């Protein structure tokens, strides 16, 4: 996936199919019967008739009726349902990290469901137990991640439980993704959301979100300073500064996890571009010192304090300092880093985001990098923004979620 506005090129390797319960034989799923990876439905399901919606890589997926229950795997796809006011239709335990976003709108949901991933592999038993009307999951992801999973397993679930409708478009850098044309064909975040909105027969809410998204990006881009942005050292939250272990991420990577940086035109500011690292981007204090970025950003850092990190769902500034900042301050080399000396080790956006979470994170990223233009970030409450500095209308978001459009 290139920039959000880039059109998808024609596929170089894919199989055309209508995907319902059957998996394409002889290899991973690939392709879509439409010309793009995106989001136009061929029919409208509001009248109770069957309808089809395209999605790369699964192709045209047929729905007998609008789904009443949905099981996603990634939190970003779960956020799409929340954004559409459909949190009550989710059957997932994956709504843990974004509670700091959702609590602002009194969004409630039931996360008391078993995890799809059990004992080192996918659980077919759990998927039968959940029995949703649709899996918002890329079937290719399942066979790639789970040694216990095959295309035949996917076909079985598609036949006996529900169709798969999803694309692993958070991060697009695996060899299998490159082989199947994901960098060129995978939908952007908002393209995928557009398709999900059609599946859920929520066109009005979907269009409202797309308008809000365009307005926000227009506002932000019109105010990006002409000055060169600070150099960025992006490290994953799995980094352990107390052990001298840093897992580097690259802003140029495809996928919706890097969307806020692309939208703020920050890709060229990547301090680690071209720097060699070890497995999974592993590097050390010496390399950090050689690069010496102006700003060290912790990917997923905004969800420090979430259930994922053992907290209650709110951002925990104290925990962030203890986990990431203080170990650098107390290290002989780390204490010499420019970002450490200038108090510029900051919590970055979470990788998982649908429209609601991304809206907040676009604003957050603007404040992280351009405080003189967009306002200073409060590390103790990074999502709390004075009314005069807010880049989008919170009431408008609440109205869309509630259907008051």
N, C-alpha and C positions, 0 to 999 in steps of 0.2 A: 504494500500500500504506500503510495507516494503521498504528496500533500493532500489535504482534505479536498481541494478543489480539482485535483487531477483526475481526468477521465481514465478508465481502465482500458488498457490495450486489449486487442483480441488475444485469446489464449494460444499458447504454443503447444500445450499438451493437456488435453482434457477429453473426457468422454461425455457425450450428450446423453441425458437420461431424464426421466421423470421419476424423482425419488419419493417413494412412499415407504414400503417396508423392505424393499429389495436393495441390496448393496451391489454396486458394480463389481463384477468379478474380475479377477486377474490383477488386482492392485488397489491402491487407495482410491477413495472417492476423489473425483476431480470434475470441475466444470459445472456449467449452468446453462440451461437452454436459452436464456436471454443473452444479450450482447454485453451486459455489464454485470458487476457483482452485486448490484444494489437492490432497489427497494420498490419496484412497481408491481402491484398485483395485477393479475389478469382478470380477476373477478372480484366482486364485493360479497363478503360473507354475511352482511348484516341481515339479509332476508332469510337466513337459515339454510341457504343452498351451499353446496360445496364450492370451494374456491381454491385457487393456487397462488402461491407467492414464491418468487425466486430468491435463492440465496446461494452464493458461492461458499463452499464447494458442493453443496448437496443438490443443487439444481432446483427444478420446480417441485415444490412440496404441496401436496393436496391436503386440504382440511375439510372434513365433513361439516364442521361447524366451528364457531369461535371457541377456542380453548377456555375451559373453566379452571384448569389447574396446569401449572407450568413448573418444570424443574430445570433450572440452569445449573451450570457448574461454576462459571466465573462470576464474581460479584458485580462486574461491570454489566453483564447481561441481566442480572437480577435488578440492578439499578434502573434498567430500561423499564421494567414492569412497575417499579416504584414511581418512576417519573410519570407513568401513564395512569397513576392512581389505582394500580392493580396489585398492590402488595399482598392483598388477601388471597390472591390466586397462586402465590408462590409456595412451592413445596421444596424447601431447601434449608440447609443449615448455614448457607454462605452469606447471610446478611449480618455479619458481625462487625467488620472494620468500619463501615460508613455511619455508625450510629451518631457520630458527632455532627454529621450533615442532617440526618433524619430527625433527630430530636427537636430541631428548630421548627418542624412542621407537624409535630405530634403524630408522626407516622408510626403506625403500630403494625406488627406482623408476628407470625408464629414461626420461629426458627427451630422449634423442637422437632426436628426431623433427623434421621440418621444420615451420616455422611455417605456420599457415593463411593468414596475411596476408603476401603477397609483393609487393614492388615497387608499393606503394600500392593494393593491392586483394586480395580473396580469391582464393585459388588453387584452382580446381576440380581441377587436376591433383594437387595435394597431397592433397586430400580423397579422390580415387580411390585414390591410393597408400596412404593410411592405412587405408582400407577397414574402418572400425569397424563394430560391430553397432548402435551408436546414436551420434548427435551430440547431446551435451548443450549445445545452442546454440539460441537464439531465432531462428527464420528471419526474423522481422521485422527483427532487428538486422542481419542480413546484407544485406538489400536497402536498409536505411537507411544503413549505413556504407559500403558498397562501391558506387561508381559503376559498377563493372564487373559488378555482380550484379543479377539479376532474379528474380522469383518463378518463372519458368520454370527457372532454374538450380537453385533449391531443389527444385522438383518432380522434376527430372532426378536429383538426388542421392538424394532420397527413394525414387525408383523403382529406381535402379540400385545404390545403396550401402546406405543405412540411414535410418531415420526421424529426424526432428529432435524432440527432447524437451527444451525449455528455455524459460526466460523471462528477459529482460533486466531483472532486478529488483534489481540493485546500485544503480542510480541511475535514478530515475523522474521526469524533468522535461522530456523532449523533447516537442515539439508532437505528433509522431506517437504518442507514448505516451499523451498526454492524449486525443487523438482516439479512440484505440482502447480507452480505459478502463483503462489500466494502474494509475493511482492507486487505483482502486476494486477491481480484480480481481486484480492481480498477487499471487502468493503471497509470504508472508513467507519469510525464510531457512529457518526450521524447517519450514514447510509444504512448501517446495520439496524440502527434504531428505527429508521424510516420503515424498513421491512417488518420489524417486530410490531410496529404500530399498525401496519396493515393486517398482520396475522391476528392481532387482538381487536380488530375493528375499532380502532381508536384514532381515526384520521384527524379529528378536530384537535385533540390534545397533541398529536404528533406534529401537525402543522404549526401549532402555537409554540412548541418547543423549537422547531426549526427556525421560526421567525426570531424567537428570543436569542437563539444561538448566533444567528447572523448579525443581529443588532449588537450583541455583546462583542463579537469579534471586530465589527466595524468601529465601535467605540474604542476598543483597546488599540487596534492597529493605528488609528488616527492620532493616538497620543504617545506612541512609542518614541522615546527621545532619539534624536539623530546621533547622539554620542555612542561610542563603542560600548557595548555592555560589558560587565565584569566577566572575567574568565570563570568557567564553571567546572568544578570537579564533582561529578555526580557519582555517588557511591550507593550501593544497595544497603537496605536496612539490615541485611545479614552480615554486614561488616562488623568486626570486633576490634575497635581501636585499642582496647586494653591488651589485646594479643598482637597488635601490629598487623592485623589482617583487614584489608580493604578490598571490596569487590566492586570494580569499576563498571559503570554502564556508559553507553555512548549515545549522545543525543541524536545522532543521525539514524539510529535504528528505526526500522519501520514498526508500525503498530500503534494502537491507541494509547499505550502507556506513555508515549513521548508527545502526545498531542499538545499539552500546554506549552511545551518548549517550542514546538513548531509554530504554534499560533502566536507566540510572543517573539518570533524571529530570533531565537537564541541558539539555533543549531551550530552556527559558525563560532560560537563562543566556547565550544567544548574544549576544555584544557587537555583532555586525554585523547583527542583525535590523533590517530597515528601512533599512539604510545602502546608498546607491546606489554601485555599482561599475561598472567598464567591462566589456568583453567578457571572458567566462570568469571574471568576478569580479575582474578586475585593479584593484588600487589601489596607493597609494604610502605613503611614510613619513608624510606630512602627515595622511592619513586615519587611519593606524594611531595616530598621536598623538592625534587628536581622539577616537577610540574608546577608546584606552588600556585594553585588557583586562587583567584581573588575571593571566591566563594565556594565553600564545600556544602553541597546539598545532599541530604539523605533521602534517597528514593523510598517511598512509603512512610517517610518520617512523620507525616501529618497524622498517621494512624497509630503512632506510639501512644500507648494507653488504651488501645482498643482491646477487645476480647482476644484477638489474635495474639497480642503481646501480654496477655494476662491481666488486662485492666477491665474497666467497666464500660468502655466505649467512647469516653471523652478523651480529647488530646491531653496528654500528661507532660507538661513542660519540664517538671522536675525529673521525671523518668528519662526524658530525652537528654537532658543535661548529663545525668549520671551515666547514661549508656553511650553517648557519642561525644559530648563536648569535654567533660572532665578528664577522661582518659587521654585525650590529645593534649590538654593543658598540662597534664602531669608527666608527659613523655618528653624526653630530652630533645628529640627531633620534632615531635608533634607540636611542641610549644613554640617552635620557630616558624611554623606555617603562617603565612599572611592571614589566611581566613580565621585562624585561631586567635591571633593577636588582635585582630580587628572585630572580634565577636561576630564573624560571618559564617559560622557553622549552623545551618538552618534546616528545619524540617521541610522536605520537599513533598510534592503531591503523591498520593497513593497511585499505584499503577492501575488499579481497578476503578473504572469510572463509566457510568452511563451519563445521560444528559444532566441530571440533577447534580451529581458529584462533580462532573466536569465544569459546570457553570461556576461553582464555588472555587474550583481549583484554577480556573483561568484567572479569576480575580486574585487568588492567593499568589499565583506565580507573578503576576504583574507587580504586586506589592513586594515580593521577595527581591526582584531584580531592579525595579525602578521606584524606590520609595519616595524620591523627591517628586515624582509625577503622580503616583497613585496612592501614596500614603505609607507611613511606617508600619511595619508588622509588629504586633504585640506577641512575643514568643509565648506568653502564658495563655493567650487566647487568640490564636492566629486567624480564626475565622470571624472574629468579632471586628466589624468594620464600622466606623462612624457613618451615620446616615449620609453625610455630605460627600463621602468618599466611595460609597457603594457603586459598583459598576453595573448592577442589575437590580431590578425591583423584586424584593423578597415576596411582597404581596402578590405580584404577578405569578411567581413560581407556585405559591400556595394555591392560587386560583386555578392554574393549569392542573395541578395534581388533583384538586377537588372537583374539577370539571366545571368550574365557574368561568367559562370562556366567553 
